Every structure is written in C-alpha cells, then in structure tokens.
Amino acid sequence: MLRYIYGHDLHRHPRLAHSMFKDRADQFRNRLGWDVQVDENGEERDSYDTHDPLYVIWENADGSHGGSMRFLPTTGPVMVNDVFGHLTGGAPVTSPLIWECTRFCLSRDAKSHVAAALMLGGGEIMSGFGIRHFVGVFDARMVRIYRAIGSSPEVLGSEGEGRDRISVGLWDFSEEARARVAARAGIAPETSRGWFECSFGGAPVREMALSA
C-alpha cells in the first residue's frame, strides 16, 4: 500500500524508514555510482531530508520499503534551484503551486507495479493539495520508465549526451494520465484515494500544503 509520511513522523515507522534510506543507499551509491553520503547505519540522506519533506512510500506486506519519492514545495530549498538552476536558464522555479519531486527509489525486489503506484501517489498529492505541477531532475534511464508508466514530463532543459544526459522536467497530472497510471499500477482510483485520505486522517491537506 501507499503511505504519505512527513519527515517529522518517520520515527513512527522505524522499519519502513530504515529500509527506505538503506534502499536509497543501495540504488544511488551501489547501483548508480552516485557520490552520495551514507552513514554508519547504511542509510543515504542529504540536506533536503532535513526540511521535513513529504515522502510517498510503497510499503510491502512485511512493513518494509518497496519504493519511494520525496516532495518539497519550491518556495523553500529545493535541488532544482540550488544545484541544477543552470538547466532552467538560471531562473528559479518558485511557486506554492509547484513542488519538487526527488529521490525516486525502488528496492531491488520491487514488483513491476511499484513505480506506477508511486506516480499515482504523486498524482494524489497534486489533486489533494491543489498543486498544479511537479518539477524534478532525472537522468536518461528514467525516460523509458516514465514512458512505460504513462506519465512523461515536459522537458525544461538538459545537459549531457546518451546515458549521461540529465534533464529538468515539469509534470502535470490530468484525469487521463491518472487513469493510465492507475491501470499500469493495477490499483483502483478509489483505493488510491482511500490510502491518501487515511494517511492524513481527514485533515484539510489542501490548506496545509498551500501554506507551507
């Protein structure tokens, strides 16, 4: 199932959080060879994890991490402005209606539907919080994944060639895209919405997000 957890609440889900950060280390350092920081517990974290992001996490039946993404409003510190601003011509992406999505991670044992389930979760955030777009940086390997899921971004800028190509993309989430992604994930839209509402306990999430 999908869970939506703010950084300050991760301590309530120790198994899920630990396995998420370990899987991030495995994917980004071990498999992709990125220069990331891994602590003595084998967990990968960066400075953006300290800004109380919202995590969308696929929780396996045993309570462990199957996949995740991290979201932050662009009104605060975000990677696309701090690190990759040159890819958008130096103009910062800043709006309460645009959030950044980073650290798209899948565990080694993730089932084929998990990537689409995470994108569906992103769509729930967008519609539930009144967000119009997500922005994010992605590498060449993700182009095929986004296309297969049925949710490809508008490319705002790129650098590099071939497998080393890095781009900044902007996503929206129409009802047609939601239907495609839900079908790819094998999750009924009402089930997905139920998980979202359960995570927030009926709180007025739209107002919470727009005031962040």
DAJO-V597420 format. One line per field, one symbol per residue. psi: psi as a letter, one per 40 degrees, with the letter a starting at -180 (. if undefined). burial: b if it has 16 or more other ideal C-beta (glycine too) atoms within 10 Angstrom, else e. Layout:
psi->???
burial->???
This chain:
psi->ihihhideedeegddddddddddddddddddefigihhaeeehhiadeeeffihhhhhhideeihdiiihhiieeahidddddfddefeehihhieehihhifhhhidehidedddddddddddddddefhdiiiihiiddedddddddfgiihhdiiiiibeehhihihiagiddddddddddefhhdddddddddddefeigdddddee.
burial->bbbbbebeebeebeebbbbbbbbbbbbbbeeeeeeeebeeeebbbeebbeeebbbbbbbbeeebbbbbbbbbbbeeebbbbeebbebbeeeebeebebbbbbbbbbbeebeebbbbbbbbbbbbbbebbebebbbbbbeeebbebbeebbbbbeebeeeeeeeeeebbbbbebeeebbebbbebbebebeebeebbeebeeeeebeeebeee
